[in-house]
Amino acid sequence: MTDKLKWKLANLPESPGCYIMKSQGEVIYVGKAVNLKNRVRQYFQSSRGHTAKVSAMVARIDDFDTVLVTGELEALILECNLIKRYRPFYNILLKDDKQYPYIAIDMNEPFPRVRLKRRYEKDGLRYFGPYKSASVVREVMDVVRQVFPIRSCERDIQPGSAMRPCVHHATGDCQAPCAGLISREDYRKTVDKVIEFLSGKYELVLDEMKARMLEASGSMNYERAAVYRDRIEAVKTVMQRQRAAHAGGGDQDVLACAPEGPDALVECLSIRDGKLIDSNLYTFQHSGDEKAGEVLTNFILQHYDAVSGIPREILLSSDIEDMDVLSQLMTETAGYKVSIHAPKRGDKKKLVEIAEKNLSDAIEKRAMRMEKSFSRTIGACAELARELGLAERPRRIEGYDISNTQGVLSVGSMVVMIDGELAKKQYRHFRIKSVEGSNDFASMYEVILRRLTHGVAEKEKREAEGLDPKEGSFSDMPDLILIDGGAGQLNAAISAMSETGLAIPMFGLAKRLEEIVLPGSERTLLLDRHSEALHLIQRLRDEAHRFGITHHRQLRAKRSIASSLDGIPGIGAKKKKALLKSFKTIEAIKSASVEQLCQAEGIGEALAKVIREHFGNSD
């Protein structure tokens, strides 16, 4: 412990507040305390009572700061804000919820529309959700647009607009505010009904549509009645996915928490007007050894916000500390009374049991998915190591392929798997420089030699500078190399590797029977067609082929465009490049006006006219 740290510990105040633990300037943990002096000192006393996570954190701490407040509520608010700001590694953090999209309505627009948002933000929009997936959001939005004539266009519509209405107005799916056919006030009434619908109040919408259907039918307007009939069925389809939670009504969220391996999971049942309208699973990574109460507290602090909506009652599967303070915070945030408690009996306890049942089911399915994922990735790597006689499971596997068209524009592709999963940021292309014509063997020799030579040099440099070789462009060396091809390509690759002085396990995959070609052996290895190891190397081989072919096609397209520009007076290599950068395709260049052509670097009006004349255009 440094002298600076000892001095700070000796001078801690006996005050409520937050403490901010740091390591080399990085915030790694934020906590709150009623008495900062007692709480912070506990971390640096005997580690016998610490969990492995806390011990690891304390070992990294080289500094800390404190922020004093006047009471528990202020400390709780400050802790919440600091966690959201710094997202410290050792805090219990709700996993990034990009996978949980929302429906959002911007009530500040004169004529609001319903849209999908990939994540919740504090931007003043009215949010509904989160939903399990974007497909669920789109399904709900389709029903909304089918039931309510609300606009879906991107137009900037202001009161008094007089645009031409689109086809959605003709089909009855939009009230055409763009054409001034509905006032802002009447349009807002429709939006209010949409909000009720998205809040789970389906019965009001159904009753109104049933009345309109009967009215249309009574007037013998059967086409209009059929429209309402279809809309009623759409709403019922959404409702059928829900079931009554209890007869008492009310808005509640029911939270259940349980550890699952290294993580902690929280199941959230959303009940609105007494109906279960949604169920979502949330993950707190690296928090499996935390107490359930701590996880639930952090979920409430990180999940709920006044804009996204807070239910009037939150039921918990476990008791939490500072429950009264947390209820007070949620009440102040929501602007109305919010009750938080862990029921022990009765109907509310049964709701918690439903949440726990959903959580158990989710954990079981998650374990099955993880087992399947493991067998396809790390398990497949281990199986491949056994089949190839390797001493250890390969962490990094690289796959190579050569792409060309009759020996023109040859390209080598390198794709990477790390622990059985494709690592696309590690992919590389190699333009073949030393080989003329179609010679896959020589091309493979060049690619492997260049890759490994770069890798050796970069690894030595990074190690000399004290940098991690795994973070370099080429210095993270492969544990195993797959060559797409037979003995010829494999022998060329081995020859190149030998020149670098390395000895990396390497094998080929012949296309005819999916045979594994082994170096220095006439014997080939045939894996069972159901083998995960075979599936893994097939994925790697196919990805190398796809990656190489895609780049090769792009090069051919660029060459085709460049050749079409040959013979135009005043167009050299530099101006060709400028035109390609600006227009991408030869068709775009042919159809461009003089003014558009002049936007490309180095192209003046006179040259633009020459280009147009070359392609048979005249102004």
ZIMOQUI-V226520 format. One record per residue. N is the residue number from 1. RES is the residue in one small letter. SS is DSSP state (a for helix, b for strand, c for the rest). PHI is phi in radians with two decimals (none if undefined). OMEGA is omega in whole degrees, -180 to 180 (none if undefined). Layout:
# ZIMOQUI-V226520
n/res/ss/phi/omega
N/RES/SS/PHI/OMEGA
N/RES/SS/PHI/OMEGA
This chain:
# ZIMOQUI-V226520
n/res/ss/phi/omega
1/m/c/none/-177
2/t/c/-1.31/178
3/d/a/-1.09/179
4/k/a/-1.08/-180
5/l/a/-1.18/179
6/k/a/-1.09/-180
7/w/a/-1.12/-180
8/k/a/-1.13/179
9/l/a/-1.15/-179
10/a/a/-1.26/-176
11/n/c/-2.03/177
12/l/c/-1.23/179
13/p/c/-1.44/174
14/e/c/-1.57/-173
15/s/c/-2.47/172
16/p/c/-1.23/180
17/g/b/2.91/179
18/c/b/-2.10/176
19/y/b/-2.08/-175
20/i/b/-2.15/-179
21/m/b/-1.47/-176
22/k/b/-2.26/173
23/s/b/-2.44/-178
24/q/c/0.92/177
25/g/c/1.50/-180
26/e/b/-1.62/176
27/v/b/-1.32/-177
28/i/b/-1.94/178
29/y/b/-2.81/175
30/v/b/-2.25/178
31/g/b/-2.48/179
32/k/b/-2.10/180
33/a/b/-2.73/172
34/v/c/-1.29/177
35/n/c/-2.27/-176
36/l/a/-1.07/-177
37/k/a/-1.05/-178
38/n/a/-1.21/-173
39/r/a/-1.22/-175
40/v/a/-1.19/-180
41/r/a/-1.10/-178
42/q/a/-1.04/-178
43/y/a/-1.12/-172
44/f/c/-1.77/174
45/q/c/-1.54/-177
46/s/c/-0.92/-177
47/s/a/-1.54/-177
48/r/a/-1.08/-179
49/g/a/-1.61/-178
50/h/c/-1.45/170
51/t/c/-1.31/179
52/a/a/-1.06/-179
53/k/a/-1.14/-180
54/v/a/-1.17/179
55/s/a/-1.07/179
56/a/a/-1.14/180
57/m/a/-1.18/-177
58/v/a/-1.07/180
59/a/a/-1.11/-178
60/r/a/-1.64/-174
61/i/c/-1.19/174
62/d/c/-2.13/179
63/d/b/-2.92/173
64/f/b/-2.71/175
65/d/b/-2.14/175
66/t/b/-2.23/175
67/v/b/-2.22/-176
68/l/b/-1.55/175
69/v/c/-2.32/-174
70/t/c/-1.70/-177
71/g/c/-2.92/-176
72/e/a/-1.09/-177
73/l/a/-1.10/179
74/e/a/-1.12/178
75/a/a/-1.12/180
76/l/a/-1.13/179
77/i/a/-1.10/-179
78/l/a/-1.12/179
79/e/a/-1.03/179
80/c/a/-1.03/-179
81/n/a/-1.17/180
82/l/a/-1.18/178
83/i/a/-1.13/179
84/k/a/-1.14/-179
85/r/a/-1.31/-173
86/y/a/-1.68/-175
87/r/c/0.77/-175
88/p/c/-1.13/-174
89/f/c/-1.05/-173
90/y/c/-1.60/174
91/n/c/-1.40/175
92/i/c/-1.34/-173
93/l/c/-2.04/173
94/l/b/-1.16/-178
95/k/c/-1.01/180
96/d/c/-0.82/-171
97/d/a/-1.63/176
98/k/a/-1.06/-179
99/q/a/-1.35/180
100/y/c/-1.96/-177
101/p/c/-1.32/-178
102/y/b/-2.20/163
103/i/b/-1.76/-176
104/a/b/-2.27/176
105/i/b/-2.29/178
106/d/c/-1.58/-177
107/m/c/-1.28/177
108/n/c/-1.45/175
109/e/c/-1.25/177
110/p/c/-1.04/179
111/f/c/-2.28/-173
112/p/c/-1.09/176
113/r/c/-2.22/179
114/v/b/-1.68/-179
115/r/b/-2.52/177
116/l/b/-1.52/175
117/k/b/-2.16/-176
118/r/c/-1.24/178
119/r/c/-2.70/-180
120/y/c/-1.37/178
121/e/c/-2.38/176
122/k/c/-1.49/-176
123/d/c/-2.12/177
124/g/c/1.48/180
125/l/c/-1.41/174
126/r/b/-1.58/-174
127/y/b/-1.83/174
128/f/b/-2.30/-177
129/g/b/2.29/3
130/p/c/-1.30/178
131/y/c/-1.83/-173
132/k/c/-1.19/-177
133/s/c/-2.76/178
134/a/a/-1.13/180
135/s/a/-1.15/177
136/v/a/-1.16/178
137/v/a/-1.04/-179
138/r/a/-1.11/178
139/e/a/-1.11/179
140/v/a/-1.14/-180
141/m/a/-1.13/176
142/d/a/-1.08/178
143/v/a/-1.14/179
144/v/a/-1.01/-178
145/r/a/-1.24/177
146/q/a/-1.32/-176
147/v/a/-1.52/-175
148/f/c/-2.01/-180
149/p/c/-1.36/-178
150/i/c/-1.81/-174
151/r/c/-1.22/178
152/s/c/-2.17/-176
153/c/c/-1.41/-179
154/e/c/-1.69/-176
155/r/c/-1.11/174
156/d/c/-1.53/-173
157/i/c/-1.77/177
158/q/c/-2.02/177
159/p/c/-0.96/-179
160/g/c/1.59/179
161/s/c/-1.11/-180
162/a/c/-2.42/178
163/m/c/-1.43/176
164/r/c/-1.42/-179
165/p/c/-1.17/-178
166/c/c/-1.57/-175
167/v/a/-1.13/-179
168/h/a/-1.10/176
169/h/a/-1.22/-179
170/a/a/-1.12/180
171/t/c/-1.56/179
172/g/c/1.45/-178
173/d/c/-1.63/180
174/c/c/-2.60/-179
175/q/c/-1.54/175
176/a/c/0.96/173
177/p/a/-1.12/179
178/c/a/-1.11/-179
179/a/a/-1.72/180
180/g/c/1.28/-176
181/l/c/-1.54/176
182/i/c/-2.56/-180
183/s/c/-1.34/179
184/r/a/-1.09/-178
185/e/a/-1.17/180
186/d/a/-1.18/178
187/y/a/-1.13/180
188/r/a/-1.12/177
189/k/a/-1.11/176
190/t/a/-1.14/179
191/v/a/-1.09/178
192/d/a/-1.06/178
193/k/a/-1.20/176
194/v/a/-1.08/-180
195/i/a/-1.10/177
196/e/a/-1.04/-179
197/f/a/-1.09/-179
198/l/a/-1.19/177
199/s/c/-1.46/176
200/g/c/1.71/-179
201/k/c/-1.61/-175
202/y/a/-1.34/-175
203/e/a/-1.06/180
204/l/a/-1.07/179
205/v/a/-1.16/-180
206/l/a/-1.09/-179
207/d/a/-1.06/-179
208/e/a/-1.15/-179
209/m/a/-1.22/176
210/k/a/-1.11/178
211/a/a/-1.10/-180
212/r/a/-1.19/178
213/m/a/-1.11/179
214/l/a/-1.15/179
215/e/a/-1.12/179
216/a/a/-1.16/179
217/s/a/-1.15/179
218/g/a/-1.11/178
219/s/c/-1.57/-179
220/m/c/1.08/174
221/n/c/-1.63/-171
222/y/a/-1.22/178
223/e/a/-1.11/179
224/r/a/-1.16/178
225/a/a/-1.08/179
226/a/a/-1.14/177
227/v/a/-1.06/179
228/y/a/-1.15/177
229/r/a/-1.04/-180
230/d/a/-1.14/180
231/r/a/-1.19/177
232/i/a/-1.09/179
233/e/a/-1.12/179
234/a/a/-1.11/179
235/v/a/-1.16/180
236/k/a/-1.10/178
237/t/a/-1.06/177
238/v/a/-1.16/-178
239/m/a/-1.14/-177
240/q/a/-1.13/179
241/r/c/-1.41/-178
242/q/c/-2.04/178
243/r/b/-2.50/-177
244/a/b/-1.13/178
245/a/c/-1.59/175
246/h/c/-2.86/-172
247/a/c/-1.45/-174
248/g/c/-1.30/-177
249/g/c/1.33/178
250/g/c/1.78/179
251/d/c/-1.88/-178
252/q/b/-2.47/163
253/d/b/-2.04/-180
254/v/b/-2.02/-174
255/l/b/-2.01/174
256/a/b/-2.19/-175
257/c/b/-2.28/176
258/a/b/-2.75/176
259/p/b/-1.34/174
260/e/b/-2.51/-176
261/g/c/1.11/-179
262/p/c/-1.37/-175
263/d/b/-1.87/171
264/a/b/-2.07/-178
265/l/b/-2.01/176
266/v/b/-2.20/175
267/e/b/-1.71/-179
268/c/b/-2.10/173
269/l/b/-1.65/180
270/s/b/-1.80/-179
271/i/b/-2.01/179
272/r/b/-2.27/-176
273/d/c/0.95/176
274/g/c/1.39/-179
275/k/b/-2.01/176
276/l/b/-1.34/-175
277/i/b/-1.82/-179
278/d/b/-2.86/177
279/s/b/-2.50/-178
280/n/b/-2.34/178
281/l/b/-1.89/-180
282/y/b/-2.12/-176
283/t/b/-2.06/169
284/f/b/-1.91/-176
285/q/c/-1.24/176
286/h/c/1.02/-178
287/s/c/-2.20/-177
288/g/c/-1.13/-179
289/d/c/-1.69/178
290/e/c/-1.43/177
291/k/c/-1.17/-178
292/a/a/-1.02/-180
293/g/a/-1.10/178
294/e/a/-1.13/-180
295/v/a/-1.13/-180
296/l/a/-1.13/178
297/t/a/-1.04/-179
298/n/a/-1.20/175
299/f/a/-1.09/-179
300/i/a/-1.06/-178
301/l/a/-1.16/-174
302/q/a/-1.61/-174
303/h/a/-1.57/-170
304/y/c/-1.62/180
305/d/c/-2.66/-177
306/a/c/-1.06/-177
307/v/c/-1.28/-178
308/s/c/-1.34/176
309/g/c/1.75/178
310/i/c/-2.12/178
311/p/c/-1.19/-179
312/r/c/-1.31/-180
313/e/b/-2.49/177
314/i/b/-2.13/-179
315/l/b/-1.77/-174
316/l/b/-2.11/177
317/s/c/-1.45/-180
318/s/c/-2.44/174
319/d/c/-1.19/177
320/i/c/-2.25/176
321/e/c/-1.29/176
322/d/c/0.98/-177
323/m/a/-1.10/180
324/d/a/-1.16/179
325/v/a/-1.14/180
326/l/a/-1.15/176
327/s/a/-1.09/179
328/q/a/-1.11/179
329/l/a/-1.10/180
330/m/a/-1.14/178
331/t/a/-1.12/179
332/e/a/-1.15/-180
333/t/a/-1.20/-176
334/a/a/-1.34/-176
335/g/c/1.56/175
336/y/c/-2.62/-175
337/k/c/-1.14/176
338/v/c/-2.09/-179
339/s/b/-1.82/177
340/i/b/-2.21/178
341/h/b/-2.81/179
342/a/c/-1.93/-176
343/p/c/-1.16/-178
344/k/c/-1.87/-178
345/r/c/-2.77/174
346/g/a/1.45/-176
347/d/a/-1.09/-179
348/k/a/-1.20/174
349/k/a/-1.12/178
350/k/a/-1.14/176
351/l/a/-1.12/177
352/v/a/-1.09/179
353/e/a/-1.13/175
354/i/a/-1.11/178
355/a/a/-1.10/180
356/e/a/-1.14/178
357/k/a/-1.16/177
358/n/a/-1.08/-180
359/l/a/-1.15/179
360/s/a/-1.06/178
361/d/a/-1.12/180
362/a/a/-1.13/179
363/i/a/-1.12/179
364/e/a/-1.09/-180
365/k/a/-1.18/179
366/r/a/-1.12/179
367/a/a/-1.12/179
368/m/a/-1.14/179
369/r/a/-1.15/-180
370/m/a/-1.16/178
371/e/a/-1.13/179
372/k/a/-1.15/179
373/s/a/-1.10/180
374/f/a/-1.10/-178
375/s/a/-1.16/-180
376/r/a/-1.42/-174
377/t/c/-2.04/-177
378/i/a/-1.10/178
379/g/a/-1.09/179
380/a/a/-1.16/177
381/c/a/-1.12/179
382/a/a/-1.15/178
383/e/a/-1.12/179
384/l/a/-1.10/178
385/a/a/-1.07/179
386/r/a/-1.13/-178
387/e/a/-1.14/-178
388/l/a/-1.58/180
389/g/c/1.31/179
390/l/c/-1.45/-179
391/a/c/-1.26/-177
392/e/c/-2.33/175
393/r/c/-1.19/180
394/p/c/-1.26/175
395/r/c/-1.40/-178
396/r/b/-1.98/177
397/i/b/-2.04/178
398/e/b/-2.00/179
399/g/b/-2.07/-175
400/y/b/-2.23/177
401/d/b/-2.58/177
402/i/b/-2.02/178
403/s/b/-2.17/173
404/n/b/-2.80/175
405/t/b/-2.13/-178
406/q/c/0.90/176
407/g/c/1.39/-177
408/v/b/-1.76/177
409/l/b/0.96/-180
410/s/b/-1.14/-178
411/v/b/-2.33/172
412/g/b/-1.78/179
413/s/b/-2.02/176
414/m/b/-2.16/175
415/v/b/-2.05/-169
416/v/b/-2.32/168
417/m/b/-2.06/173
418/i/b/-2.11/-175
419/d/c/0.92/174
420/g/c/1.47/180
421/e/b/-2.02/-179
422/l/b/-1.10/180
423/a/c/-1.97/-168
424/k/a/-1.17/178
425/k/a/-1.20/-179
426/q/a/-1.60/-178
427/y/c/-1.12/178
428/r/b/-2.49/171
429/h/b/-1.90/175
430/f/b/-2.25/172
431/r/b/-1.34/-178
432/i/c/-1.20/-174
433/k/c/-1.91/-169
434/s/c/-1.77/-173
435/v/c/-2.04/175
436/e/c/-1.76/177
437/g/c/1.34/-175
438/s/c/-1.57/179
439/n/c/-2.50/-176
440/d/a/-1.12/-178
441/f/a/-1.14/-179
442/a/a/-1.15/179
443/s/a/-1.14/179
444/m/a/-1.14/177
445/y/a/-0.99/-179
446/e/a/-1.09/-177
447/v/a/-1.09/-178
448/i/a/-1.14/180
449/l/a/-1.09/-179
450/r/a/-1.14/-178
451/r/a/-1.09/-176
452/l/a/-1.24/177
453/t/a/-1.11/175
454/h/a/-1.00/-177
455/g/a/-1.10/-179
456/v/a/-1.09/-178
457/a/a/-1.13/-178
458/e/a/-1.21/180
459/k/a/-1.10/179
460/e/a/-1.07/-179
461/k/a/-1.15/-178
462/r/a/-1.17/179
463/e/a/-1.13/178
464/a/a/-1.16/180
465/e/c/-1.58/-180
466/g/c/1.31/-179
467/l/c/-1.76/-179
468/d/c/-1.30/180
469/p/a/-1.06/-177
470/k/a/-1.21/-178
471/e/a/-1.77/179
472/g/c/-1.51/-180
473/s/c/-1.25/-178
474/f/c/-2.24/-171
475/s/c/-1.34/173
476/d/c/-1.40/-172
477/m/c/-1.39/-178
478/p/c/-1.27/172
479/d/c/-1.59/-178
480/l/b/-2.73/-179
481/i/b/-2.16/175
482/l/b/-1.85/176
483/i/b/-1.86/178
484/d/b/-1.36/-179
485/g/c/2.57/-177
486/g/c/-1.67/-173
487/a/a/-1.11/-178
488/g/a/-1.07/179
489/q/a/-1.12/-179
490/l/a/-1.14/-179
491/n/a/-1.13/177
492/a/a/-1.11/-180
493/a/a/-1.14/179
494/i/a/-1.13/179
495/s/a/-1.07/178
496/a/a/-1.12/180
497/m/a/-1.12/-180
498/s/a/-1.05/-180
499/e/a/-1.15/179
500/t/a/-1.51/-179
501/g/c/1.44/-180
502/l/c/-1.61/177
503/a/c/-2.40/-178
504/i/c/-1.74/177
505/p/b/-0.96/-173
506/m/b/-2.54/177
507/f/b/-2.63/178
508/g/b/-1.94/176
509/l/b/-2.23/-180
510/a/b/-1.39/-173
511/k/c/-1.31/-168
512/r/c/-1.02/-179
513/l/c/-2.14/-175
514/e/c/0.96/-179
515/e/b/-1.49/173
516/i/b/-1.48/-180
517/v/b/-1.66/-176
518/l/b/-1.75/-179
519/p/c/-1.17/175
520/g/c/1.18/-178
521/s/c/-2.50/175
522/e/c/-1.43/-179
523/r/c/-1.38/174
524/t/b/-1.88/-177
525/l/b/-1.98/177
526/l/c/-1.90/178
527/l/c/-1.56/175
528/d/c/-0.99/-175
529/r/c/-1.14/176
530/h/c/-1.66/-176
531/s/c/-1.19/176
532/e/a/-1.16/177
533/a/a/-1.11/178
534/l/a/-1.12/179
535/h/a/-1.07/-179
536/l/a/-1.14/-178
537/i/a/-1.27/174
538/q/a/-1.15/177
539/r/a/-1.08/-179
540/l/a/-1.15/180
541/r/a/-1.09/-180
542/d/a/-1.12/179
543/e/a/-1.18/177
544/a/a/-1.09/179
545/h/a/-1.16/180
546/r/a/-1.09/-178
547/f/a/-1.11/179
548/g/a/-1.19/-179
549/i/a/-1.08/-179
550/t/a/-1.06/180
551/h/a/-1.17/-180
552/h/a/-1.10/178
553/r/a/-1.12/178
554/q/a/-1.10/178
555/l/a/-1.14/179
556/r/a/-1.11/-180
557/a/a/-1.11/179
558/k/a/-1.13/179
559/r/a/-1.13/180
560/s/a/-1.09/179
561/i/a/-1.15/-178
562/a/a/-1.08/-179
563/s/a/-1.16/178
564/s/a/-1.20/180
565/l/a/-1.59/178
566/d/c/-1.10/177
567/g/c/1.58/177
568/i/c/-1.45/-180
569/p/c/-0.97/177
570/g/c/1.57/-180
571/i/c/-1.80/176
572/g/c/-1.84/-176
573/a/a/-1.07/-177
574/k/a/-1.18/-179
575/k/a/-1.28/173
576/k/a/-1.04/-179
577/k/a/-1.08/180
578/a/a/-1.14/179
579/l/a/-1.16/178
580/l/a/-1.07/-179
581/k/a/-1.14/-176
582/s/a/-1.43/-169
583/f/a/-2.01/174
584/k/c/1.22/-176
585/t/c/-2.15/179
586/i/a/-1.19/179
587/e/a/-1.10/179
588/a/a/-1.18/178
589/i/a/-1.18/-179
590/k/a/-1.08/-175
591/s/a/-1.58/-177
592/a/c/-1.26/176
593/s/c/-1.40/177
594/v/a/-1.02/-179
595/e/a/-1.09/180
596/q/a/-1.19/179
597/l/a/-1.09/-180
598/c/c/-1.17/178
599/q/c/-1.27/178
600/a/c/-1.29/-177
601/e/c/-1.07/175
602/g/c/1.48/-179
603/i/c/-1.76/177
604/g/c/-1.64/-176
605/e/a/-1.09/-178
606/a/a/-1.10/180
607/l/a/-1.20/178
608/a/a/-1.08/178
609/k/a/-1.17/177
610/v/a/-1.10/179
611/i/a/-1.10/-180
612/r/a/-1.14/178
613/e/a/-1.14/180
614/h/a/-1.08/-180
615/f/c/-1.63/174
616/g/c/1.41/178
617/n/c/-1.74/177
618/s/c/-2.39/-178
619/d/c/-1.78/none
